[in-house]
Amino acid sequence: MSKISCVGVVGSGIMGSGLAEVAARAGFDVVVRSRTQEGADAVLDRVGSGLARQVAKERMTEEERRAILDRISVTDHLGRLADCDLVIESVVEDLAIKRELFAELEQIVKPAGILATNTSTLPVVELAMVTQRPDKVCGIHFFNPAPAMKLVEVIKPLTASKKTTSVAVECAEACGKDAVLVEDRAGFVVNALLFPYLNNAVRMLEQGTASMDDIDTAMMGGCNFPMGPFALLDLVGLDTSMSILDALYEEFRDPNYAAVPTLRRMVAAGHLGRKSKQGFRAY
Ligand SMILES: NC(=O)c1ccc[n+]([C@@H]2O[C@H](COP(=O)([O-])OP(=O)(O)OC[C@H]3O[C@@H](n4cnc5c(N)ncnc54)[C@H](O)[C@@H]3O)[C@@H](O)[C@H]2O)c1
């Protein structure tokens, strides 16, 4: 039995909202913290309208939708996470920002609480080491969109206790996910294998091998993927994708991980994908 009853989520972006929905649907009490009250309120709106679509498709009742929303409270105050049994950080993919956040969480969250990160690539041990409880820090990496994707990677930094990763696995399973245990290496399993492919798709476009639509069509039809690489990059977010590639390159120095110029220029231009309504395609 998991010892978790209250889950804190820090960050109100794509993944923060998804994590809040997943945890509340699993029956946990959820506290979501955003830096602003507007950001926090937007999470409730996003989860509420996502669940309303489920009701419209008759996949859940209105009563179930209400009960899930009632389990989520939102705040702009980090102190509200004090009593959480597990806090999952899901802010921007930037090591310095995450380290600062973990140092703050260390002061706020009760000593028995587990502190987890949803990072896609960053070294989890570096977050563990800014706390006084490195044995209780691990990665719990959900995929996008979190409510739909089956996999969770549980990351075990050198410092984490077996108990911490076991609780993380139990919690992921309680959310209806399949959990895999992975060592603390940049990109873990999925992104270490996925991002050279995405990066090389952009390189292929740069080289004029085929059009964007034809590359997407080729990978869907030829590999039975549900979407092509450009659709996936727009879904993940080009800024997040670039940060993931940078972290992979920093760790392995493999040229396949060196983000191609088009990606960098698009991020500089604010073309971030679906979240900015303009990426490789317009939304
Ligand atoms: N997008 C994906 O497909 C995906 C999948 C799995 C994991 N992740 C990981 O989840 C995390 C969040 O990614 P996302 O896609 O939700 O990003 P996002 O851009 O949608 O949201 C980022 C969040 O971070 C907040 N933020 C930005 N700067 C901050 C700061 N200085 N201090 C505190 N908060 C700050 C923003 O307000 C926002 O709420 C990242 O670590 C990312 O690698 C992303």
Ligand as a Chemical Component Dictionary entry (heavy atoms), coordinates in Angstrom:
data_LIG
# 
_chem_comp.id                   LIG 
_chem_comp.type                 NON-POLYMER 
_chem_comp.pdbx_formal_charge   0 
_chem_comp.three_letter_code    LIG 
# 
loop_
_chem_comp_atom.comp_id 
_chem_comp_atom.atom_id 
_chem_comp_atom.alt_atom_id 
_chem_comp_atom.type_symbol 
_chem_comp_atom.charge 
_chem_comp_atom.model_Cartn_x 
_chem_comp_atom.model_Cartn_y 
_chem_comp_atom.model_Cartn_z 
_chem_comp_atom.pdbx_ordinal 
LIG N1  N1  N 0  6.492  18.904 -22.639 1  
LIG C1  C1  C 0  6.709  17.599 -22.544 2  
LIG O1  O1  O 0  6.406  16.836 -23.488 3  
LIG C2  C2  C 0  7.293  17.010 -21.285 4  
LIG C3  C3  C 0  7.143  15.629 -21.049 5  
LIG C4  C4  C 0  7.661  15.083 -19.859 6  
LIG C5  C5  C 0  8.340  15.901 -18.955 7  
LIG N2  N2  N 1  8.491  17.232 -19.236 8  
LIG C6  C6  C 0  9.202  18.049 -18.244 9  
LIG O2  O2  O 0  8.234  18.710 -17.448 10 
LIG C7  C7  C 0  8.780  19.969 -16.994 11 
LIG C8  C8  C 0  7.812  21.078 -17.384 12 
LIG O3  O3  O 0  7.632  21.060 -18.795 13 
LIG P1  P1  P 0  6.318  21.613 -19.506 14 
LIG O4  O4  O 0  6.261  20.980 -20.836 15 
LIG O5  O5  O -1 5.151  21.532 -18.583 16 
LIG O6  O6  O 0  6.750  23.154 -19.710 17 
LIG P2  P2  P 0  5.843  24.457 -19.862 18 
LIG O7  O7  O 0  6.687  25.435 -20.600 19 
LIG O8  O8  O 0  4.492  24.117 -20.374 20 
LIG O9  O9  O 0  5.663  24.915 -18.319 21 
LIG C9  C9  C 0  6.764  25.331 -17.542 22 
LIG C10 C10 C 0  6.284  25.835 -16.205 23 
LIG O10 O10 O 0  7.415  26.333 -15.487 24 
LIG C11 C11 C 0  7.088  27.579 -14.925 25 
LIG N3  N3  N 0  8.300  28.353 -14.755 26 
LIG C12 C12 C 0  9.024  28.979 -15.710 27 
LIG N4  N4  N 0  10.083 29.608 -15.148 28 
LIG C13 C13 C 0  10.013 29.356 -13.823 29 
LIG C14 C14 C 0  10.787 29.752 -12.716 30 
LIG N5  N5  N 0  11.858 30.546 -12.857 31 
LIG N6  N6  N 0  10.424 29.309 -11.478 32 
LIG C15 C15 C 0  9.340  28.532 -11.321 33 
LIG N7  N7  N 0  8.544  28.149 -12.333 34 
LIG C16 C16 C 0  8.887  28.556 -13.561 35 
LIG C17 C17 C 0  6.132  28.205 -15.917 36 
LIG O11 O11 O 0  5.379  29.235 -15.317 37 
LIG C18 C18 C 0  5.270  26.984 -16.282 38 
LIG O12 O12 O 0  4.277  26.790 -15.296 39 
LIG C19 C19 C 0  10.167 20.093 -17.608 40 
LIG O13 O13 O 0  11.119 19.641 -16.692 41 
LIG C20 C20 C 0  10.074 19.146 -18.811 42 
LIG O14 O14 O 0  11.329 18.651 -19.210 43 
LIG C21 C21 C 0  7.961  17.810 -20.355 44 
# 
loop_
_chem_comp_bond.comp_id 
_chem_comp_bond.atom_id_1 
_chem_comp_bond.atom_id_2 
_chem_comp_bond.value_order 
_chem_comp_bond.pdbx_ordinal 
LIG N1  C1  SING 1  
LIG C1  O1  DOUB 2  
LIG C1  C2  SING 3  
LIG C2  C3  SING 4  
LIG C2  C21 DOUB 5  
LIG C3  C4  DOUB 6  
LIG C4  C5  SING 7  
LIG C5  N2  DOUB 8  
LIG N2  C6  SING 9  
LIG N2  C21 SING 10 
LIG C6  O2  SING 11 
LIG C6  C20 SING 12 
LIG O2  C7  SING 13 
LIG C7  C8  SING 14 
LIG C7  C19 SING 15 
LIG C8  O3  SING 16 
LIG O3  P1  SING 17 
LIG P1  O4  DOUB 18 
LIG P1  O5  SING 19 
LIG P1  O6  SING 20 
LIG O6  P2  SING 21 
LIG P2  O7  DOUB 22 
LIG P2  O8  SING 23 
LIG P2  O9  SING 24 
LIG O9  C9  SING 25 
LIG C9  C10 SING 26 
LIG C10 O10 SING 27 
LIG C10 C18 SING 28 
LIG O10 C11 SING 29 
LIG C11 N3  SING 30 
LIG C11 C17 SING 31 
LIG N3  C12 SING 32 
LIG N3  C16 SING 33 
LIG C12 N4  DOUB 34 
LIG N4  C13 SING 35 
LIG C13 C14 SING 36 
LIG C13 C16 DOUB 37 
LIG C14 N5  SING 38 
LIG C14 N6  DOUB 39 
LIG N6  C15 SING 40 
LIG C15 N7  DOUB 41 
LIG N7  C16 SING 42 
LIG C17 O11 SING 43 
LIG C17 C18 SING 44 
LIG C18 O12 SING 45 
LIG C19 O13 SING 46 
LIG C19 C20 SING 47 
LIG C20 O14 SING 48 
# 
